[in-house]
Amino acid sequence: MSRPPLFRALRRASCVLVLAATPLAALAQAAAAPTTPAAASAPREYRLGAGDVLRIVVFQNNDLTLETRLTEGGVVSYPLLGSIRLGGLTIPAAEQLIADGLRSGNFVKQPQVTIVLLQVRGNQASVLGQVNRPGRYPIEVSDMRLTDLLATAGGTAPGGADVVVLTGTRNGHPYRVEVDLPLLFSPGGRDKDVLILNGDTVWVDRQPIVYIYGEVQRPGALRLEREMTLLQALATGGGLTPRGTQKGMRVHRKGADGAVQELEAAMNDKLREGDVVFVRESLF
């Protein structure tokens, strides 16, 4: 159905009023909106680091548009201003620093600066081993914790261990810590959630396993759960066969010297990583 001329005129007028009320800075930022995945995933709180690729735009000053990469020292060379240290700054702080330089130098009267993060190369940490999405990930916030980084990597895989290893550098010295993930969610465990810094690496090993063979329903390798007993291992293996017996069970265990010892185990004895359990056949 066609609209009356008066309605069409009012609609055009309202569109003009909306555009006129929109700040020019907001329009400039919308025009320079990032399209790359790296830029879209980096929040405004992200702190720029060495290797990051930026696009710097000054509204209505096309000659000041620049795509550049931060040097190892976190510095960029910008027209009219020379070398500027942006490393360690958030995107709003870097925009303000450039705007202040252009204003104080009388190069641009009221500069409206927009920075788009095209590629994240600095401030990254690695997650390796038994996680769902191993790789390098940007440290997007200044207080990223170990659990945040593991969540970004999709969490630990089904075969991942409960204890993970974090390595990196702290105060110029090598740093290594083992973190028991279940303890992080116990009362007071938040204090053990380690702060992630640039260059850190998280390693998630395979969950420890034990082996069971002989007269059991499902012989083979089993995931060694925390505080698992021999009885629990037998239950995980489906229990004994009709010919199996609980008497005279043997556990083969490697000692500190590498020699394998054969031990007679009770049902409530706790198993250790690498133990091999043998279930004998009943003689009667």
C-alpha positions in Angstrom: 0.0 0.0 0.0 1.4 3.4 -1.0 2.1 5.9 1.8 0.7 9.5 1.8 3.2 12.2 0.7 3.1 13.8 4.1 4.1 10.4 5.8 7.1 10.0 3.4 8.3 13.5 4.1 8.1 13.0 7.8 10.1 9.8 7.6 12.9 11.4 5.6 13.0 14.2 8.1 13.3 11.8 11.0 16.2 10.0 9.2 18.0 13.3 8.8 17.5 14.1 12.5 19.0 10.7 13.6 22.1 11.2 11.5 22.5 14.7 12.7 22.3 13.6 16.3 25.0 10.9 15.8 28.5 12.0 16.9 31.0 12.2 14.1 33.4 10.1 16.1 30.9 7.2 16.3 30.3 7.4 12.5 34.0 7.3 11.9 34.5 4.3 14.1 31.6 2.5 12.4 33.2 3.1 9.0 36.5 1.7 10.3 34.9 -1.3 12.0 37.3 -4.3 12.1 36.5 -7.2 9.8 39.3 -9.6 10.7 38.7 -12.4 13.3 41.7 -11.2 15.4 40.3 -7.7 15.6 36.8 -8.9 16.3 38.0 -11.0 19.2 40.2 -8.5 20.9 38.3 -6.3 23.5 39.1 -2.7 24.2 40.9 -3.8 27.4 43.5 -5.7 25.5 47.0 -4.3 25.9 49.0 -3.9 22.8 52.2 -6.0 22.5 55.2 -6.5 20.2 54.2 -7.8 16.8 50.6 -6.6 16.9 49.4 -5.2 13.5 47.3 -2.0 13.7 45.3 0.3 11.5 45.3 3.9 12.7 42.7 6.2 11.3 42.1 10.0 12.0 38.7 11.1 11.0 38.7 13.4 7.9 42.5 13.1 7.6 43.2 10.3 5.1 46.8 11.1 4.8 47.2 10.1 8.5 45.8 6.6 8.0 48.5 4.0 8.7 48.8 0.3 8.9 51.8 -0.7 10.9 53.3 -3.4 13.2 54.6 -2.8 16.7 58.3 -3.4 17.1 59.8 -5.6 19.7 60.0 -2.5 21.9 56.3 -1.8 21.4 57.0 1.3 19.2 55.4 2.5 16.0 56.6 5.3 13.7 53.6 7.6 13.0 53.5 10.6 10.5 54.2 14.0 12.1 54.8 12.5 15.5 57.7 10.1 14.9 58.3 7.1 17.2 55.5 6.5 19.7 55.5 3.8 22.3 52.1 2.0 22.3 53.2 -1.3 23.8 51.4 -2.1 27.0 48.6 0.4 26.4 45.0 -0.4 25.9 43.4 0.6 22.6 41.6 3.7 24.0 44.8 4.8 25.8 46.8 4.5 22.5 44.1 6.4 20.6 44.2 9.2 23.2 48.0 9.3 23.1 48.1 9.9 19.3 45.2 12.4 19.5 47.0 14.4 22.2 50.2 14.4 20.1 48.3 15.7 17.0 46.5 18.3 19.1 49.5 19.6 21.0 51.6 19.8 17.8 48.8 21.9 16.1 48.7 19.3 13.3 44.9 18.6 13.8 42.6 20.9 15.7 40.2 18.2 17.1 41.6 14.8 16.2 39.3 11.8 16.4 41.6 8.8 16.4 40.5 5.2 15.8 42.8 2.2 16.2 41.8 -1.2 14.7 43.7 -4.3 15.9 44.2 -6.3 12.7 46.4 -9.1 14.0 47.2 -10.2 17.5 50.9 -11.2 17.8 52.0 -9.9 21.2 50.7 -10.9 24.6 50.0 -14.5 23.8 50.1 -17.7 25.8 50.3 -21.3 24.5 48.2 -24.3 25.6 49.5 -27.7 24.6 48.8 -31.4 25.2 45.4 -32.9 26.1 43.1 -30.0 25.4 40.3 -29.7 22.8 41.9 -26.8 20.9 45.6 -26.6 21.5 47.4 -23.4 20.2 48.4 -19.9 20.9 45.8 -17.5 22.3 45.9 -13.7 23.0 45.9 -12.5 26.6 42.8 -10.3 26.1 42.5 -8.9 29.6 45.2 -7.9 32.1 44.0 -10.3 34.7 43.6 -13.5 32.7 43.9 -16.6 34.9 44.8 -20.2 34.1 41.2 -21.3 34.1 40.3 -18.5 31.6 43.1 -19.7 29.3 42.0 -23.3 29.5 38.4 -22.3 28.8 39.6 -20.4 25.7 41.3 -23.6 24.5 38.1 -25.6 24.9 38.9 -27.2 28.2 40.9 -30.3 28.9 40.2 -33.3 26.7 38.7 -36.5 28.1 42.1 -38.1 28.4 43.7 -35.0 30.1 45.2 -35.1 33.5 43.9 -33.2 36.5 47.3 -31.6 37.2 48.6 -29.2 34.6 52.1 -27.6 34.3 52.5 -23.8 33.7 55.9 -22.5 32.6 57.1 -19.0 31.8 59.1 -16.2 33.2 58.6 -14.1 36.3 60.8 -11.2 37.2 63.4 -12.3 34.6 63.7 -15.8 36.1 62.3 -19.2 34.8 59.0 -20.1 36.3 57.3 -23.5 36.7 54.3 -24.5 38.7 52.0 -27.5 38.9 48.4 -26.7 39.4 45.8 -29.2 40.6 42.7 -28.2 38.7 40.0 -29.7 41.0 41.5 -27.8 43.9 40.9 -24.5 42.2 37.1 -25.1 42.7 37.4 -25.9 46.4 36.9 -23.2 49.0 39.7 -20.7 48.8 40.9 -22.3 45.5 40.6 -19.1 43.6 43.9 -17.9 45.1 45.7 -20.8 43.4 44.3 -19.8 39.9 47.6 -18.5 38.5 47.8 -15.2 36.6 48.8 -15.7 32.9 51.5 -13.5 31.5 52.9 -13.0 28.0 54.9 -16.1 26.8 53.5 -18.5 29.3 52.9 -22.2 28.2 50.4 -24.5 29.7 51.0 -28.3 29.3 48.2 -30.8 29.9 49.6 -34.3 30.1 47.7 -37.5 29.7 45.7 -38.8 32.6 47.7 -41.5 34.5 46.6 -45.1 33.7 46.9 -48.6 35.1 46.6 -51.9 33.4 44.6 -54.9 34.3 44.6 -58.4 32.8 43.7 -62.0 33.5 40.3 -63.1 34.5 38.4 -59.8 34.2 35.6 -58.9 31.9 37.3 -56.0 30.2 41.1 -56.3 30.4 43.3 -53.4 29.2 44.3 -49.9 30.2 42.2 -47.9 32.7 42.2 -44.3 33.6 43.7 -44.0 37.1 41.2 -41.9 39.1 42.2 -40.0 42.2 42.7 -42.4 45.2 41.5 -45.4 43.1 41.7 -48.7 44.9 42.2 -52.1 43.5 38.5 -52.9 44.1 37.5 -49.8 42.1 39.8 -50.8 39.3 38.2 -54.2 39.1 34.8 -52.7 39.0 35.9 -50.4 36.1 37.1 -53.4 34.3 33.7 -55.0 34.5 34.4 -57.3 37.5 35.8 -60.8 37.5 34.9 -63.5 35.0 33.2 -66.7 36.3 36.6 -68.2 36.5 38.3 -65.3 38.3 39.2 -65.1 42.0 40.0 -62.4 44.4 42.7 -64.5 46.1 46.3 -64.0 45.3 46.0 -60.9 43.1 49.3 -59.5 42.0 50.3 -55.9 41.3 53.4 -55.3 39.3 54.8 -51.9 40.3 58.0 -50.1 39.1 60.2 -48.9 41.9 62.3 -45.8 42.2 65.3 -47.7 40.8 63.3 -48.8 37.7 63.0 -52.4 38.9 59.6 -54.0 38.7 58.3 -55.5 42.0 55.5 -58.0 42.3 53.2 -57.2 45.2 50.3 -59.1 46.7 47.5 -56.5 47.0 44.3 -56.2 49.1 41.1 -54.8 47.7 41.4 -51.5 49.6 45.0 -50.8 48.5 45.5 -47.7 46.4 47.0 -48.1 42.9 49.7 -46.0 41.4 50.4 -44.8 37.9 51.7 -47.6 35.7 50.6 -50.4 38.0 49.8 -53.7 36.2 47.2 -55.9 38.0 46.9 -59.6 37.3 43.7 -61.5 38.2 44.3 -65.2 38.7 42.1 -68.1 37.6 40.3 -69.9 40.4 41.6 -73.5 40.9 38.2 -74.7 42.0 
